[in-house]
Amino acid sequence: MDKTIFELQAEVCKTIASPKRLEIIHALKNGEKTVTDLVSILGVPKANVSQHLAVMRHKGVLKARREGVNIYYSISNPKVIKACMLMKEVLTEQMRERNKLIKKAKV
């Protein structure tokens, strides 16, 4: 059982291991958006956004619902956002620590 969970965890981590996909998660943290909304927010071509959304949806990171001609994307589980925010906090703390060491080395 543990091996299966680790394999699934690795797959999800690989899925979100893209700066653009992390931007998409960030853009969706306050609610669902259409592809058009995300294109505007991210400033990348629609085909590129659609490709990222399809991968993330296929891996269960995102969910989609259709309303008329629009498809709305949202985070499938709020813990995905928490996990990304936690990792961002860890990296921010590491960067601060490195900056402190660099400043000490310069003195």
Order of alpha helices (4+ residues) and beta strands (2+ residues): alpha-alpha-beta-alpha-alpha-beta-beta-alpha
